[in-house]
Amino acid sequence: MGAELLTIPECPHAAAAQQLFERALRLAGVSGMVHLVVDSEEEAASLGFHGSPTFQLDGQDLFPVLGEPALSCRIYPTIDGPRGLPQLESLRTAIQEKLKGI
């Protein structure tokens, strides 16, 4: 199973997203993660990238969204309002749900 963090160059949330994803993966019993930097519209389209940061398992977005792929920042709903990162519990739950389907 491949865990991937996708970000755009100079994403202000990249470091925090990597720490968050690594922690959520550990809590779910998954080891290993790859961090990919998406730097072209073509690459965004081929990866189904909908903003930075994007969290994926086996090439599937853990927080799927509608719309066209884009090189942009991404916003996640949290109990504190929209943020640049999901909450740990939301990410861990998304990982567990994806693992059930594999």
Phi, psi and chi 1 to 4 in degrees:
 res  aa     phi    psi   chi1   chi2   chi3   chi4
   1 MET       -  132.3  165.7  178.3  -29.0      -
   2 GLY  -105.3  123.9      -      -      -      -
   3 ALA  -102.6  128.5      -      -      -      -
   4 GLU  -132.0  135.2  -61.9  174.9  -35.1      -
   5 LEU  -107.3  123.7  171.3   66.2      -      -
   6 LEU  -112.8  130.0  -73.4   69.9      -      -
   7 THR  -137.1  165.1   61.8      -      -      -
   8 ILE   -92.4  161.5   57.3  174.2      -      -
   9 PRO   -56.9  138.8  -23.6   33.4      -      -
  10 GLU    61.0   28.7  -60.1 -179.8   29.6      -
  11 CYS   -62.0  126.3  172.8      -      -      -
  12 PRO   -68.5  -13.6   23.7  -31.8      -      -
  13 HIS  -107.6    4.5  -59.6  -69.3      -      -
  14 ALA   -58.7  -51.0      -      -      -      -
  15 ALA   -63.6  -45.6      -      -      -      -
  16 ALA   -65.7  -37.1      -      -      -      -
  17 ALA   -64.7  -40.1      -      -      -      -
  18 GLN   -64.1  -45.9 -175.7  167.8  -20.3      -
  19 GLN   -62.2  -43.2  -69.0  174.5  -10.0      -
  20 LEU   -62.5  -46.5  176.2   67.6      -      -
  21 PHE   -65.8  -43.8 -159.2   19.9      -      -
  22 GLU   -59.5  -42.2  -72.5  170.9  -15.2      -
  23 ARG   -65.4  -46.3 -175.7  169.8  179.0 -151.2
  24 ALA   -63.4  -39.4      -      -      -      -
  25 LEU   -64.1  -44.5  -71.3  166.3      -      -
  26 ARG   -58.2  -46.1  -98.2 -166.9  -41.1  -85.5
  27 LEU   -62.1  -28.5  -70.4  170.7      -      -
  28 ALA   -90.9    0.0      -      -      -      -
  29 GLY    80.3   22.5      -      -      -      -
  30 VAL  -109.5  134.2  177.0      -      -      -
  31 SER  -115.0  149.9   61.3      -      -      -
  32 GLY    86.1  138.3      -      -      -      -
  33 MET  -155.2  145.6  179.9 -159.2   71.3      -
  34 VAL  -113.3  137.1  175.0      -      -      -
  35 HIS  -107.8  116.0 -176.7  173.8      -      -
  36 LEU  -109.5  137.3  -57.6  171.4      -      -
  37 VAL  -103.0  119.3  177.3      -      -      -
  38 VAL   -94.6  119.4  179.8      -      -      -
  39 ASP  -128.8   18.2   59.3    5.8      -      -
  40 SER  -147.4  153.5   72.8      -      -      -
  41 GLU   -61.1  -36.8  -65.9  -70.5  -17.9      -
  42 GLU   -63.8  -44.2  -65.5   78.7   21.5      -
  43 GLU   -65.7  -40.8 -170.7  175.2   17.7      -
  44 ALA   -58.2  -44.2      -      -      -      -
  45 ALA   -65.5  -43.1      -      -      -      -
  46 SER   -68.9  -27.6   72.2      -      -      -
  47 LEU   -94.3   -6.0  -66.0  169.8      -      -
  48 GLY    64.5   38.9      -      -      -      -
  49 PHE   -83.2  122.8  178.2   76.8      -      -
  50 HIS  -116.6   32.2  -71.2   91.7      -      -
  51 GLY   122.3  161.0      -      -      -      -
  52 SER  -109.2  128.3 -176.6      -      -      -
  53 PRO   -90.0  151.0   30.7  -33.1      -      -
  54 THR  -118.3  134.3  -70.1      -      -      -
  55 PHE  -108.5  124.9  -55.9   88.9      -      -
  56 GLN  -130.2  149.0  -66.9 -174.3  -19.6      -
  57 LEU  -125.1  128.7  -82.8 -176.0      -      -
  58 ASP    50.1   40.0  -74.8  -20.5      -      -
  59 GLY    77.1    6.5      -      -      -      -
  60 GLN  -112.5  130.3  -64.5 -176.3    1.2      -
  61 ASP   -61.6  128.7 -164.9  -35.1      -      -
  62 LEU   -73.7  -16.3  -69.7  172.1      -      -
  63 PHE  -129.9   70.7  -60.8   92.6      -      -
  64 PRO   -58.4  142.6    4.4   -4.3      -      -
  65 VAL  -132.9  156.5  -64.9      -      -      -
  66 LEU   -87.8  161.8  -61.9  174.9      -      -
  67 GLY   114.1  176.6      -      -      -      -
  68 GLU   -82.3  145.6  -65.2  -63.4  -42.5      -
  69 PRO   -58.2  149.3  -24.7   34.5      -      -
  70 ALA  -157.2  147.9      -      -      -      -
  71 LEU   -87.8   92.6  -70.8  177.0      -      -
  72 SER  -155.9  174.3   63.3      -      -      -
  73 CYS   -79.2  156.2  -69.0      -      -      -
  74 ARG  -119.2  147.0 -172.0  160.7  177.8  177.6
  75 ILE  -117.5  136.9  -58.9  -64.7      -      -
  76 TYR  -116.2  138.6  -69.2   88.8      -      -
  77 PRO   -74.0  135.8   24.8  -29.7      -      -
  78 THR  -135.1  171.5   73.1      -      -      -
  79 ILE   -67.9  -17.1   59.6  171.1      -      -
  80 ASP   -97.2    9.9  -61.1  -41.9      -      -
  81 GLY   101.6 -179.1      -      -      -      -
  82 PRO   -61.9  135.6  -16.2   26.7      -      -
  83 ARG  -140.6  166.6  -60.6  -75.9 -173.3  -99.2
  84 GLY   -79.4   -6.6      -      -      -      -
  85 LEU  -138.9  147.9  -66.6  171.3      -      -
  86 PRO   -74.6  166.5   28.6  -33.9      -      -
  87 GLN   -77.2  152.2  -66.6  175.4  -72.8      -
  88 LEU   -52.8  -46.8  174.1   62.1      -      -
  89 GLU   -63.6  -38.4 -171.8   59.6   29.9      -
  90 SER   -64.3  -41.6  -63.7      -      -      -
  91 LEU   -68.8  -43.9 -177.3   54.9      -      -
  92 ARG   -61.9  -41.9 -169.0  176.8   67.4   79.3
  93 THR   -63.8  -42.6  -61.5      -      -      -
  94 ALA   -62.0  -39.8      -      -      -      -
  95 ILE   -63.4  -47.8  -67.5  167.8      -      -
  96 GLN   -62.0  -41.1  -70.0  175.5  -32.0      -
  97 GLU   -63.0  -41.5  -69.3  -61.7  -44.8      -
  98 LYS   -65.8  -39.0 -173.2   61.2   72.0  177.5
  99 LEU   -64.3  -34.8  -69.4  174.1      -      -
 100 LYS   -63.2  -33.4  -73.0  179.6 -172.2  176.4
 101 GLY   -84.3   -6.4      -      -      -      -
 102 ILE   -94.3      -  -65.5  176.2      -      -
